[in-house]
Amino acid sequence: MGKAVTKIAIGAAIIGAAFLTGGAAILPGFTLPSVMGMAAVTVGATVTTTALGSLALAAGASIALSGVAQAVAKTPKIPPSQLGRLNLSVNPSDYRKEVFGSTAFATDVRYIEPSGQNQEYIDYIIGCASHEVEDFDEIWFEDVQAWAKTSGAVGKYVGYLSVSTRTAGTAANVVPVNGSTGWGRLTGCAYIHLRIKRTGNGKKAESPFAGGLPSRITIIGKGAKLYDPRRDGSVPGGSGPMRANDQSTWRFVADDGATIGENLALQILRRLIGWRINGKLSVGCGVPLKRIDLQSFIVAANLCDELVGRSAGGTEPRYRGAGVVSEGDDPRQVLDMLCAACNGRFRDTGGKLSLVIMHNDLAEAATDDGLNDDDVLSAFTWNPDPALEETPNIVRGKFTDPSTNSLYQLLPYPEVRMASVDGIDRYLPLDLAAVESPSQAQRIAKQALQRRQYQRSFSAVFDIRAWKYQVGDIVPLTFAPLGFTRRLFRVEEQELTQDGRCAMVLREENEQIYAWDNSDAPPVQPAAPIVYDSRNNPLILGIDEAGTTANWSGVIDDDGNRPEDGATVGAPAGTPVGDRLAQQVIGELDLNGQNWLDLAGLTETRDAVMLARTTLNGQAIGTVVAEGINQQQQDNQATLEKFSLLGAKSGDGLSWLLDMNTVKASPTQTMAQRFSGIDTSLGGHSASISNLQTTLIGPAGPTARALLSLTVDGYVSGWIATNNGDTSEFIIVSDKFQLVDPNGGAPFTAFVYEDGVLRINGTVQAQAYKVGSVDTPAIADNAVSLPDMVTVEGGYASVGTDSDNIWRNFAPLGVTLECAITVPAGASNASVHMQVLLIGRRTGGDNDNVSVRVVRSDGSAIVPAEYTDILWESGGNQSQPFFFFDPDPPAGGATYTVQTKNLDGNPLYQRGVLCPLRLAK
């Protein structure tokens, strides 16, 4: 039987987060229903091939099962939703968004409707979060403020912009667009309604929206309401009416006036619990409350709230955060980003997920007796300082700047630097996208760099006393061979050995790592060097100890008594012993003792010789031999009888034939039928696994069958295989069937069957195909489905200015005419064909001339490079068609964007159409 191993490891203390567990996954994979997705008449849409409505959090499960994590992890990646939230996107089926803290919201256009004469007005519905939020505060277009909650439209936007906000959409508060509510309601989601006027309010006035909405919009507000276990009287250590299972009690600003919506520990807790709309999970991970250690989040939230000093003056909460994430982001990246912003790490102890905020807890070791030489039961490994190339001396990265100068763009924070030992700078990149304070970013960066100076580790097998420590605990270690005297380490890994001992990896700790708990001012210091002290050599220590115990002042008995000064030890020659001298007494004793030894030896030798010749183990030799022969004969007969039950040798003597009538897998089962099963039940739930293997030879012939059945609460899945010698069948009962190709160490999913759909990722080869219908514009060697035609309404707006001779994206109303085309994996010699149709008229006076082209996402123009001198004449609207061809599209595909350049004048466009024709070989 293999040894049982429980391996646990510390999560990333400064950057990154890893789930640590010795049991089941904390974040099981599951599917999330679509909430923000809705059918809408969309004017101008960026075509994508992203499926809407579900996100399998398999990555979350793999995080939960992570067995080993380094104390110093690599820099966390920034989720795409955080990077793209400032750019207006037209995609009614985009991923659902979750907003934390006071920050810039998502800007996903869900609906557009023009109205009025010559489309004078345009209404926009912009989705900001797939959950209820606290409030909307400001709206900025580019770098100019356009609206405020307290004043409405401001500056040049007065009279041209009206705004309606909804912190949570309902049937009762749906915003009518031109008197109709048919566009939808975004139930439970936060959104805003913008209505812009594109024409001037006077003969000489010009609307700031003559060209439509700008692409960069910043919607600022207060995001998700959070659950705070500190204000929950049902949680040990908490007090108040807030409850984890009642979202109506969650708050951004607590009932006592405290702002809790920016607390990073509570944001992480909210991400784990999730947010539900009408009882269904909308955003978050949906971890059951019974799997979360809420008391650990109380401690973590208090640490985040503590005020710390700023080198620039004043104080700030230790860890505050904000950001936007989506169901399309990697769950690991989301938690990495949030944990990096608060020096957080996860632990899974006893099946519950807890959060630990790294802080200076080294004082706890003062009352701990720790471990010492006697506790180390094996050879040890001491890894001192790593190589120079593995020790950075500079940390640099970006944080989110909320100032009006940047408006929530990522900017570099002041880099943290220390002198390099060899004069060569080595960088540690550390982006902190959830941090909106430069001083907080510096505090985190300094701790990351300081921790990199202490990567020393000690590993060994310890006795059972070591089990009083858990992963992450501080351990004072006294170890003479290395000269350690209560040197502080933190438990990084633990492993249970077969004999119950504790194998551990310990990582060195130091006060300097936490010098920035309360301020961002102290500089980073190099780690104290390891110096060899010859006085700690075990031989020298032993000599010193022996020398100390040989001093006369140290000679005492068990009761603490010492002999009188001058007392003799033993009986020196010349010392009287009774009426004789000591040497005389000793001589007589030696003589008499030798005489007794000689006599005893002669007697024992004689008796031993006699016994050895006639007995064995106290019995006569003849009796022992006879009994041995009889016992051996009985043992041989018993062995023969057992072998006869198994079977007999084959006729040629080269094999053994089993007797199927006597050989059984159990007292009631022959080898021809084998059944095994396990089952369990608890709290009204049950689960079982059954495995049956049978062989049968009857009048109809032989049959072999194997079955595997998995049943959970009556829901059955599994497979059955049958072979009767003429036909065979293999039946699978499963909602999803997936085949993974190992591919030489780079595995990929060859095909998946799920929900009635078979998805094949590999190459399909067949002699013939028989299908009911084929839904694709063209059939080629690599059949594909192209995106739909894309239409952008221009509303008689221009692109650029008169005769500016600059290539610009075709976006008369701020919505770009483009589409994404995917090239299937493995396609060869593929080409893309498309048609562009522009409808418009000249501005007035002389005719207008423009050039038109299509560029890929890499910036290169496809064939032809451009259509030049396109003439827009008088006489009303004109329709100008153009055909383009990409003979060598990039692997995986590209986004194709229509661009125009004003050569002479500046035409007014009513509409633009982009129609993908075919993707062919």
Order of alpha helices (4+ residues) and beta strands (2+ residues): beta-alpha-alpha-beta-beta-beta-beta-beta-beta-beta-beta-beta-beta-beta-alpha-beta-beta-alpha-beta-beta-beta-alpha-beta-beta-beta-beta-beta-beta-beta-beta-alpha-beta-beta-beta-beta-alpha-beta-beta-alpha-beta-beta-alpha-beta-beta-beta-beta-beta-beta-beta-beta-beta-beta-beta-beta-beta-beta-beta-beta-beta-beta-beta-beta-beta
